[in-house]
Amino acid sequence: MQPYFPLASLAARLQNTDDSLDVLSGRDARTNTRSSFHRSYEALSSSAARLFRLLGLHPSRDITLPAAASLAGADLRRTRQDVAELMDHYLLVELSAGRYTCHELLRAYAREMSSLLDSAAVRSEALSRMFEHYLYSADAATELLAPHRSTVILPPPRPGVRPQCFDGPADAAEWIVTEQYLLPELVRSIGHYPRGEAFRRRLTSALERCLDSTGFCPDETPA
């Protein structure tokens, strides 16, 4: 870190989250951001450390417990324990009831650790489970909110996917509103989904039907 650089220059570099850890790193381990994060990371169990790394792959800063479980391919009980451990080490905070988040610098560090420690296959599987989590969650929400709409026939989800469960239409609508900016982003990035084109079309259709059921237009997503 360069103490004599103008603040505007530092702020500009911090806008690039992939570069931000380097910007805030220095020779003094006591003030080195990456070293500080690493001390907390090294204190984690292997299961919590793996979840933390994979959370860096999630496109949004906040995530629900079922989505985190799907990303990790773990059951809800194990994921709940891992989330509690991450919170104990200040690597995750509960943003609101059942939704968890961490600072963008921590997300950058998680992505960095995942790229170092997780194979391409592990990362690809995690992303696939994440896509399917939102696919089946969106489909379930639409079934509650607009059961008259034509449905797409979905194949069974892959092992480890934990779709969101809804208590009723109000719960489903609240989930869609909360995820209203993430869902269109998934529609746009579906080209990276590793399964076949037919499955991509199903996912896009299910997510768009889910958004249409609340009148939310993906084009309204902020840049």
Backbone as CSV, one residue per row, in Angstrom:
resi,resn,N_x,N_y,N_z,CA_x,CA_y,CA_z,C_x,C_y,C_z
1,MET,0.852,-1.195,0.000,0.000,0.000,0.000,0.882,1.238,0.000
2,GLN,0.543,2.227,-0.810,1.344,3.432,-0.969,0.704,4.590,-0.228
3,PRO,1.293,5.038,0.919,0.657,6.083,1.727,0.653,7.450,1.070
4,TYR,1.488,7.648,0.040,1.579,8.972,-0.570,0.727,9.107,-1.830
5,PHE,0.019,8.063,-2.205,-0.866,8.156,-3.356,-2.083,8.998,-2.991
6,PRO,-2.625,9.774,-3.936,-3.847,10.550,-3.666,-4.997,9.621,-3.289
7,LEU,-5.910,10.120,-2.432,-7.052,9.310,-2.021,-7.920,8.918,-3.211
8,ALA,-8.021,9.801,-4.198,-8.830,9.500,-5.375,-8.270,8.295,-6.122
9,SER,-6.940,8.199,-6.185,-6.299,7.068,-6.842,-6.558,5.790,-6.078
10,LEU,-6.481,5.850,-4.756,-6.753,4.684,-3.928,-8.210,4.242,-4.071
11,ALA,-9.116,5.206,-4.059,-10.541,4.888,-4.185,-10.835,4.220,-5.524
12,ALA,-10.175,4.700,-6.586,-10.391,4.120,-7.909,-9.939,2.669,-7.948
13,ARG,-8.801,2.371,-7.321,-8.302,0.999,-7.306,-9.186,0.099,-6.457
14,LEU,-9.784,0.642,-5.410,-10.648,-0.161,-4.553,-11.948,-0.539,-5.248
15,GLN,-12.303,0.182,-6.317,-13.508,-0.164,-7.065,-13.367,-1.530,-7.719
16,ASN,-12.131,-1.924,-8.009,-11.866,-3.236,-8.578,-11.646,-4.213,-7.436
17,THR,-12.678,-5.020,-7.114,-12.587,-5.883,-5.940,-11.495,-6.933,-6.077
18,ASP,-11.156,-7.347,-7.302,-10.105,-8.336,-7.474,-8.737,-7.757,-7.140
19,ASP,-8.627,-6.435,-7.170,-7.361,-5.764,-6.879,-7.341,-5.174,-5.475
20,SER,-8.498,-5.128,-4.820,-8.606,-4.382,-3.574,-7.762,-4.960,-2.452
21,LEU,-7.619,-6.278,-2.380,-6.800,-6.869,-1.333,-5.338,-6.474,-1.482
22,ASP,-4.855,-6.399,-2.723,-3.475,-5.965,-2.950,-3.293,-4.502,-2.565
23,VAL,-4.328,-3.700,-2.836,-4.254,-2.278,-2.498,-4.083,-2.090,-1.001
24,LEU,-4.762,-2.906,-0.214,-4.751,-2.755,1.235,-3.725,-3.654,1.925
25,SER,-2.824,-4.244,1.162,-1.798,-5.102,1.745,-0.476,-4.354,1.848
26,GLY,0.287,-4.726,2.840,1.590,-4.105,3.046,2.527,-5.083,3.708
27,ARG,3.707,-4.612,4.063,4.715,-5.501,4.650,4.444,-5.800,6.117
28,ASP,3.711,-4.941,6.792,3.435,-5.132,8.209,2.265,-6.100,8.369
29,ALA,2.545,-7.315,8.880,1.510,-8.330,9.018,0.399,-7.898,9.951
30,ARG,0.701,-6.958,10.855,-0.311,-6.521,11.814,-1.406,-5.698,11.141
31,THR,-1.095,-5.047,10.046,-2.071,-4.201,9.350,-2.399,-4.707,7.950
32,ASN,-1.819,-5.820,7.556,-2.061,-6.396,6.242,-3.447,-7.039,6.213
33,THR,-4.312,-6.549,5.335,-5.694,-7.029,5.298,-5.767,-8.514,4.998
34,ARG,-5.020,-8.959,4.007,-5.051,-10.375,3.643,-4.574,-11.252,4.806
35,SER,-3.531,-10.813,5.507,-3.027,-11.585,6.649,-4.055,-11.651,7.769
36,SER,-4.754,-10.549,7.977,-5.797,-10.523,9.010,-6.913,-11.507,8.685
37,PHE,-7.352,-11.516,7.425,-8.384,-12.456,7.003,-7.883,-13.893,7.136
38,HIS,-6.624,-14.105,6.789,-6.089,-15.458,6.784,-6.017,-16.042,8.193
39,ARG,-5.737,-15.211,9.169,-5.703,-15.703,10.551,-7.073,-16.222,10.968
40,SER,-8.123,-15.495,10.583,-9.475,-15.972,10.890,-9.802,-17.226,10.092
41,TYR,-9.403,-17.255,8.839,-9.685,-18.403,7.977,-9.014,-19.662,8.505
42,GLU,-7.772,-19.553,8.948,-7.034,-20.731,9.412,-7.627,-21.331,10.681
43,ALA,-8.418,-20.556,11.408,-9.035,-21.055,12.642,-10.311,-21.843,12.368
44,LEU,-10.754,-21.894,11.120,-12.008,-22.557,10.777,-11.838,-24.063,10.650
45,SER,-12.939,-24.777,10.876,-12.974,-26.197,10.555,-12.923,-26.346,9.031
46,SER,-12.599,-27.536,8.551,-12.497,-27.742,7.104,-13.835,-27.505,6.406
47,SER,-14.944,-27.877,7.052,-16.266,-27.699,6.454,-16.632,-26.224,6.342
48,ALA,-16.403,-25.460,7.409,-16.712,-24.030,7.379,-15.793,-23.294,6.411
49,ALA,-14.529,-23.706,6.345,-13.584,-23.070,5.417,-14.022,-23.304,3.971
50,ARG,-14.491,-24.516,3.682,-14.951,-24.816,2.322,-16.175,-23.973,1.975
51,LEU,-17.124,-23.855,2.898,-18.297,-23.026,2.644,-17.889,-21.581,2.410
52,PHE,-16.973,-21.068,3.231,-16.527,-19.689,3.071,-15.947,-19.468,1.679
53,ARG,-15.105,-20.384,1.217,-14.509,-20.221,-0.118,-15.581,-20.185,-1.197
54,LEU,-16.537,-21.099,-1.101,-17.569,-21.186,-2.137,-18.524,-20.000,-2.108
55,LEU,-18.694,-19.381,-0.942,-19.561,-18.204,-0.872,-19.050,-17.082,-1.769
56,GLY,-17.753,-17.062,-2.031,-17.187,-16.053,-2.931,-17.662,-16.208,-4.360
57,LEU,-18.197,-17.383,-4.712,-18.696,-17.619,-6.069,-20.122,-17.113,-6.255
58,HIS,-20.809,-16.854,-5.155,-22.200,-16.411,-5.243,-22.253,-14.993,-5.808
59,PRO,-23.156,-14.707,-6.758,-23.157,-13.397,-7.419,-23.684,-12.249,-6.567
60,SER,-24.302,-12.555,-5.431,-24.844,-11.507,-4.581,-24.112,-11.501,-3.242
61,ARG,-24.093,-10.348,-2.571,-23.411,-10.246,-1.291,-24.166,-10.943,-0.177
62,ASP,-25.482,-11.128,-0.321,-26.234,-11.798,0.733,-26.837,-13.100,0.208
63,ILE,-27.050,-14.030,1.126,-27.462,-15.367,0.736,-28.301,-15.986,1.850
64,THR,-29.255,-16.832,1.482,-30.057,-17.543,2.470,-29.355,-18.842,2.855
65,LEU,-29.817,-19.445,3.931,-29.235,-20.709,4.370,-29.417,-21.812,3.324
66,PRO,-30.629,-21.995,2.733,-30.769,-23.036,1.711,-29.867,-22.793,0.496
67,ALA,-29.695,-21.528,0.093,-28.814,-21.242,-1.042,-27.370,-21.575,-0.697
68,ALA,-26.953,-21.265,0.532,-25.593,-21.599,0.967,-25.407,-23.109,1.011
69,ALA,-26.441,-23.829,1.479,-26.371,-25.284,1.522,-26.255,-25.861,0.114
70,SER,-27.009,-25.302,-0.838,-26.934,-25.763,-2.215,-25.551,-25.492,-2.802
71,LEU,-25.019,-24.332,-2.547,-23.695,-23.981,-3.052,-22.653,-24.978,-2.551
72,ALA,-22.768,-25.359,-1.279,-21.803,-26.291,-0.678,-22.154,-27.743,-0.944
73,GLY,-23.408,-28.016,-1.362,-23.839,-29.387,-1.551,-23.966,-30.119,-0.229
74,ALA,-24.326,-29.393,0.824,-24.422,-29.954,2.173,-25.862,-29.900,2.661
75,ASP,-26.147,-30.616,3.752,-27.495,-30.549,4.297,-27.652,-29.271,5.127
76,LEU,-28.895,-28.939,5.441,-29.172,-27.676,6.124,-28.564,-27.632,7.527
77,ARG,-28.576,-28.750,8.219,-28.026,-28.762,9.575,-26.532,-28.468,9.560
78,ARG,-25.793,-29.141,8.672,-24.355,-28.911,8.561,-24.062,-27.467,8.165
79,THR,-24.838,-26.954,7.214,-24.626,-25.583,6.751,-24.930,-24.583,7.854
80,ARG,-25.973,-24.844,8.633,-26.302,-23.955,9.754,-25.140,-23.895,10.756
81,GLN,-24.512,-25.022,11.016,-23.371,-25.069,11.920,-22.181,-24.308,11.336
82,ASP,-21.953,-24.484,10.031,-20.837,-23.792,9.384,-21.066,-22.280,9.364
83,VAL,-22.297,-21.867,9.091,-22.620,-20.434,9.090,-22.394,-19.847,10.477
84,ALA,-22.823,-20.564,11.512,-22.606,-20.087,12.879,-21.119,-19.943,13.178
85,GLU,-20.321,-20.879,12.688,-18.872,-20.803,12.898,-18.271,-19.607,12.169
86,LEU,-18.717,-19.352,10.955,-18.232,-18.184,10.206,-18.607,-16.883,10.915
87,MET,-19.795,-16.854,11.496,-20.209,-15.671,12.244,-19.368,-15.505,13.506
88,ASP,-19.041,-16.612,14.162,-18.207,-16.547,15.362,-16.828,-15.960,15.058
89,HIS,-16.347,-16.165,13.821,-15.034,-15.645,13.425,-15.145,-14.350,12.622
90,TYR,-16.309,-13.743,12.648,-16.536,-12.431,12.009,-16.298,-12.462,10.495
91,LEU,-16.513,-13.618,9.888,-16.392,-13.735,8.441,-17.750,-13.673,7.752
92,LEU,-18.804,-13.627,8.540,-20.166,-13.566,8.035,-21.033,-12.914,9.098
93,VAL,-22.030,-12.154,8.663,-22.969,-11.549,9.609,-24.387,-11.819,9.117
94,GLU,-25.332,-11.844,10.050,-26.731,-12.046,9.688,-27.340,-10.689,9.355
95,LEU,-27.568,-10.464,8.072,-28.077,-9.190,7.585,-29.501,-8.953,8.063
96,SER,-30.330,-9.961,7.939,-31.701,-9.974,8.452,-32.017,-11.421,8.749
97,ALA,-33.177,-11.693,9.313,-33.494,-13.059,9.720,-33.347,-14.035,8.554
98,GLY,-32.377,-14.933,8.662,-32.195,-15.962,7.646,-31.386,-15.555,6.445
99,ARG,-30.852,-14.317,6.417,-30.029,-13.865,5.299,-28.673,-13.412,5.838
100,TYR,-27.614,-13.837,5.143,-26.258,-13.626,5.645,-25.422,-12.901,4.597
101,THR,-24.463,-12.120,5.074,-23.638,-11.344,4.159,-22.247,-11.169,4.737
102,CYS,-21.327,-10.734,3.903,-19.987,-10.363,4.369,-19.478,-9.218,3.498
103,HIS,-18.457,-8.536,3.972,-17.889,-7.389,3.266,-17.317,-7.829,1.925
104,GLU,-17.339,-6.920,0.961,-16.838,-7.234,-0.375,-15.368,-7.641,-0.355
105,LEU,-14.584,-7.096,0.570,-13.176,-7.503,0.671,-13.073,-8.972,1.101
106,LEU,-13.942,-9.386,2.002,-13.956,-10.787,2.408,-14.389,-11.683,1.253
107,ARG,-15.324,-11.223,0.455,-15.741,-11.992,-0.721,-14.585,-12.134,-1.704
108,ALA,-13.809,-11.071,-1.873,-12.639,-11.143,-2.750,-11.624,-12.147,-2.210
109,TYR,-11.444,-12.137,-0.897,-10.514,-13.087,-0.279,-11.045,-14.514,-0.437
110,ALA,-12.347,-14.717,-0.272,-12.940,-16.045,-0.447,-12.728,-16.544,-1.873
111,ARG,-12.936,-15.679,-2.874,-12.715,-16.079,-4.271,-11.254,-16.433,-4.498
112,GLU,-10.380,-15.665,-3.892,-8.942,-15.915,-4.036,-8.583,-17.288,-3.464
113,MET,-9.104,-17.595,-2.274,-8.807,-18.879,-1.647,-9.427,-20.034,-2.437
114,SER,-10.624,-19.814,-2.985,-11.258,-20.863,-3.781,-10.445,-21.160,-5.034
115,SER,-9.939,-20.111,-5.686,-9.139,-20.324,-6.897,-7.844,-21.070,-6.588
116,LEU,-7.348,-20.923,-5.350,-6.115,-21.596,-4.950,-6.349,-23.033,-4.498
117,LEU,-7.462,-23.285,-3.815,-7.652,-24.561,-3.131,-8.715,-25.468,-3.738
118,ASP,-9.648,-24.907,-4.483,-10.726,-25.713,-5.055,-10.447,-25.979,-6.534
119,SER,-10.637,-27.207,-6.947,-10.412,-27.546,-8.348,-11.479,-26.907,-9.230
120,ALA,-11.200,-26.872,-10.529,-12.175,-26.325,-11.479,-13.466,-27.133,-11.435
121,ALA,-13.341,-28.442,-11.231,-14.536,-29.292,-11.169,-15.377,-28.977,-9.940
122,VAL,-14.740,-28.753,-8.810,-15.459,-28.417,-7.575,-16.199,-27.096,-7.745
123,ARG,-15.539,-26.112,-8.325,-16.150,-24.805,-8.518,-17.310,-24.891,-9.513
124,SER,-17.125,-25.669,-10.567,-18.174,-25.822,-11.570,-19.407,-26.501,-10.971
125,GLU,-19.196,-27.530,-10.171,-20.312,-28.220,-9.525,-21.050,-27.289,-8.565
126,ALA,-20.287,-26.486,-7.821,-20.907,-25.539,-6.884,-21.778,-24.535,-7.630
127,LEU,-21.278,-24.019,-8.747,-22.052,-23.066,-9.540,-23.306,-23.728,-10.119
128,SER,-23.174,-24.987,-10.540,-24.323,-25.705,-11.086,-25.398,-25.887,-10.020
129,ARG,-24.978,-26.263,-8.820,-25.953,-26.406,-7.728,-26.608,-25.073,-7.405
130,MET,-25.834,-23.982,-7.475,-26.399,-22.668,-7.196,-27.470,-22.309,-8.226
131,PHE,-27.162,-22.519,-9.514,-28.150,-22.238,-10.552,-29.412,-23.057,-10.324
132,GLU,-29.238,-24.339,-10.010,-30.406,-25.196,-9.827,-31.182,-24.805,-8.569
133,HIS,-30.476,-24.335,-7.541,-31.184,-23.878,-6.348,-32.187,-22.786,-6.712
134,TYR,-31.742,-21.794,-7.474,-32.637,-20.691,-7.831,-33.674,-21.124,-8.858
135,LEU,-33.317,-22.068,-9.713,-34.294,-22.590,-10.668,-35.472,-23.244,-9.946
136,TYR,-35.194,-24.171,-9.065,-36.267,-24.899,-8.394,-36.976,-24.035,-7.360
137,SER,-36.265,-23.103,-6.765,-36.915,-22.169,-5.845,-37.871,-21.260,-6.600
138,ALA,-37.424,-20.744,-7.763,-38.276,-19.878,-8.576,-39.492,-20.629,-9.085
139,ASP,-39.292,-21.876,-9.474,-40.410,-22.678,-9.972,-41.439,-22.910,-8.862
140,ALA,-40.959,-23.200,-7.646,-41.872,-23.419,-6.517,-42.623,-22.139,-6.160
141,ALA,-41.923,-20.992,-6.222,-42.576,-19.720,-5.921,-43.655,-19.401,-6.948
142,THR,-43.358,-19.663,-8.222,-44.330,-19.387,-9.276,-45.557,-20.280,-9.150
143,GLU,-45.343,-21.530,-8.754,-46.474,-22.443,-8.567,-47.443,-21.918,-7.516
144,LEU,-46.924,-21.239,-6.503,-47.781,-20.698,-5.452,-48.456,-19.402,-5.882
145,LEU,-47.739,-18.579,-6.667,-48.240,-17.250,-7.011,-49.074,-17.248,-8.292
146,ALA,-48.733,-18.111,-9.217,-49.437,-18.124,-10.504,-49.621,-19.562,-10.983
147,PRO,-50.411,-20.354,-10.278,-50.558,-21.772,-10.632,-51.216,-21.993,-11.984
148,HIS,-51.890,-20.955,-12.521,-52.569,-21.090,-13.804,-51.607,-21.006,-14.978
149,ARG,-50.385,-20.527,-14.746,-49.428,-20.391,-15.845,-48.946,-21.774,-16.278
150,SER,-48.632,-21.893,-17.560,-48.076,-23.156,-18.040,-46.719,-23.380,-17.387
151,THR,-46.459,-24.613,-17.043,-45.216,-24.922,-16.363,-44.255,-25.649,-17.295
152,VAL,-42.970,-25.538,-16.986,-41.974,-26.305,-17.719,-41.695,-27.579,-16.923
153,ILE,-41.393,-28.648,-17.637,-41.096,-29.922,-16.987,-39.600,-29.944,-16.673
154,LEU,-39.296,-29.961,-15.398,-37.893,-29.905,-14.978,-37.404,-31.299,-14.607
155,PRO,-36.174,-31.614,-14.985,-35.586,-32.871,-14.513,-35.289,-32.765,-13.023
156,PRO,-35.078,-33.884,-12.344,-34.761,-33.809,-10.913,-33.485,-33.000,-10.684
157,PRO,-33.423,-32.251,-9.578,-32.186,-31.507,-9.286,-31.055,-32.462,-8.966
158,ARG,-29.843,-32.007,-9.184,-28.684,-32.830,-8.861,-28.552,-32.966,-7.344
159,PRO,-27.870,-33.981,-6.862,-27.693,-34.161,-5.416,-27.070,-32.928,-4.770
160,GLY,-27.563,-32.584,-3.590,-27.004,-31.453,-2.849,-27.749,-30.156,-3.042
161,VAL,-28.693,-30.098,-3.981,-29.466,-28.875,-4.202,-30.602,-28.814,-3.181
162,ARG,-30.699,-27.691,-2.468,-31.714,-27.508,-1.423,-32.607,-26.317,-1.774
163,PRO,-33.642,-26.518,-2.575,-34.507,-25.390,-2.957,-35.149,-24.732,-1.744
164,GLN,-35.471,-23.451,-1.900,-36.151,-22.713,-0.846,-37.549,-23.285,-0.644
165,CYS,-37.947,-23.474,0.609,-39.302,-23.929,0.930,-40.140,-22.727,1.359
166,PHE,-41.368,-22.654,0.877,-42.230,-21.512,1.155,-43.447,-21.944,1.964
167,ASP,-43.841,-21.105,2.918,-45.011,-21.380,3.753,-46.319,-21.058,3.036
168,GLY,-46.247,-20.257,1.975,-47.440,-19.882,1.247,-47.124,-18.790,0.243
169,PRO,-48.143,-18.266,-0.476,-47.919,-17.237,-1.499,-47.204,-15.992,-0.975
170,ALA,-47.541,-15.535,0.235,-46.905,-14.328,0.774,-45.412,-14.547,0.979
171,ASP,-45.061,-15.716,1.480,-43.653,-16.055,1.686,-42.918,-16.129,0.353
172,ALA,-43.566,-16.719,-0.653,-42.962,-16.825,-1.982,-42.762,-15.448,-2.602
173,ALA,-43.763,-14.569,-2.474,-43.655,-13.216,-3.027,-42.541,-12.436,-2.347
174,GLU,-42.421,-12.601,-1.035,-41.358,-11.905,-0.308,-39.986,-12.361,-0.788
175,TRP,-39.844,-13.654,-1.061,-38.564,-14.181,-1.558,-38.233,-13.588,-2.925
176,ILE,-39.225,-13.526,-3.811,-38.985,-12.978,-5.145,-38.576,-11.512,-5.060
177,VAL,-39.266,-10.740,-4.215,-38.933,-9.324,-4.066,-37.518,-9.167,-3.526
178,THR,-37.152,-10.000,-2.561,-35.814,-9.917,-1.983,-34.746,-10.269,-3.010
179,GLU,-35.046,-11.242,-3.876,-34.068,-11.699,-4.869,-34.265,-11.033,-6.229
180,GLN,-35.036,-9.946,-6.295,-35.461,-9.405,-7.588,-34.304,-8.925,-8.461
181,TYR,-33.183,-8.556,-7.889,-32.053,-8.131,-8.715,-31.107,-9.283,-9.029
182,LEU,-31.089,-10.285,-8.164,-30.241,-11.441,-8.421,-30.820,-12.320,-9.524
183,LEU,-32.130,-12.531,-9.529,-32.739,-13.435,-10.500,-32.506,-13.010,-11.951
184,PRO,-32.690,-11.739,-12.314,-32.378,-11.350,-13.698,-30.898,-11.522,-14.021
185,GLU,-30.021,-11.328,-13.042,-28.588,-11.526,-13.278,-28.312,-12.986,-13.619
186,LEU,-29.020,-13.896,-12.957,-28.867,-15.312,-13.279,-29.354,-15.602,-14.688
187,VAL,-30.466,-14.963,-15.086,-30.974,-15.144,-16.446,-29.927,-14.699,-17.461
188,ARG,-29.274,-13.570,-17.189,-28.276,-13.049,-18.123,-27.021,-13.913,-18.173
189,SER,-26.668,-14.522,-17.056,-25.418,-15.288,-17.006,-25.624,-16.771,-17.251
190,ILE,-26.823,-17.172,-17.681,-27.127,-18.584,-17.834,-26.274,-19.232,-18.922
191,GLY,-25.678,-18.425,-19.800,-24.796,-18.979,-20.822,-23.610,-19.718,-20.248
192,HIS,-23.257,-19.423,-18.977,-22.133,-20.104,-18.334,-22.558,-21.407,-17.672
193,TYR,-23.866,-21.723,-17.718,-24.361,-22.921,-17.057,-23.858,-24.149,-17.806
194,PRO,-23.288,-25.134,-17.111,-22.588,-26.222,-17.792,-23.475,-27.279,-18.440
195,ARG,-24.768,-27.356,-18.093,-25.604,-28.384,-18.700,-26.118,-27.931,-20.058
196,GLY,-26.865,-28.793,-20.730,-27.216,-28.560,-22.119,-28.111,-27.357,-22.364
197,GLU,-28.214,-27.001,-23.650,-28.984,-25.839,-24.061,-30.449,-25.975,-23.674
198,ALA,-30.992,-27.185,-23.753,-32.393,-27.386,-23.394,-32.632,-27.036,-21.925
199,PHE,-31.688,-27.402,-21.074,-31.832,-27.090,-19.661,-31.689,-25.595,-19.428
200,ARG,-30.825,-24.947,-20.184,-30.681,-23.494,-20.068,-31.989,-22.797,-20.406
201,ARG,-32.672,-23.294,-21.425,-33.953,-22.691,-21.800,-34.978,-22.877,-20.689
202,ARG,-34.969,-24.040,-20.052,-35.899,-24.288,-18.948,-35.640,-23.334,-17.790
203,LEU,-34.360,-23.161,-17.472,-34.010,-22.270,-16.366,-34.409,-20.838,-16.672
204,THR,-34.086,-20.367,-17.871,-34.450,-19.009,-18.259,-35.962,-18.820,-18.196
205,SER,-36.718,-19.794,-18.713,-38.178,-19.705,-18.709,-38.724,-19.670,-17.292
206,ALA,-38.202,-20.533,-16.417,-38.701,-20.592,-15.040,-38.414,-19.298,-14.292
207,LEU,-37.219,-18.759,-14.466,-36.871,-17.518,-13.777,-37.687,-16.348,-14.303
208,GLU,-37.895,-16.291,-15.613,-38.674,-15.189,-16.178,-40.142,-15.281,-15.753
209,ARG,-40.692,-16.502,-15.686,-42.072,-16.658,-15.207,-42.178,-16.210,-13.757
210,CYS,-41.138,-16.524,-12.983,-41.129,-16.139,-11.573,-41.165,-14.618,-11.443
211,LEU,-40.359,-13.938,-12.249,-40.313,-12.477,-12.189,-41.617,-11.875,-12.710
212,ASP,-42.160,-12.469,-13.769,-43.405,-11.955,-14.338,-44.564,-12.061,-13.349
213,SER,-44.503,-13.053,-12.468,-45.608,-13.269,-11.531,-45.747,-12.129,-10.532
214,THR,-44.676,-11.315,-10.373,-44.755,-10.155,-9.488,-44.719,-8.844,-10.272
215,GLY,-44.673,-8.945,-11.603,-44.647,-7.737,-12.414,-43.291,-7.072,-12.472
216,PHE,-42.226,-7.785,-12.026,-40.890,-7.196,-12.065,-40.270,-7.454,-13.417
217,CYS,-39.728,-6.423,-14.030,-39.115,-6.539,-15.347,-37.609,-6.609,-15.210
218,PRO,-36.932,-7.635,-15.773,-35.486,-7.726,-15.666,-34.758,-6.519,-16.220
219,ASP,-35.356,-5.832,-17.203,-34.693,-4.656,-17.775,-34.575,-3.523,-16.778
220,GLU,-35.329,-3.622,-15.662,-35.270,-2.549,-14.663,-34.095,-2.706,-13.702
221,THR,-33.362,-3.828,-13.865,-32.234,-4.050,-12.983,-31.201,-2.948,-13.154
222,PRO,-30.737,-2.315,-12.054,-29.781,-1.243,-12.191,-28.478,-1.710,-12.767
223,ALA,-27.806,-0.824,-13.505,-26.523,-1.171,-14.103,-25.468,-1.256,-13.016
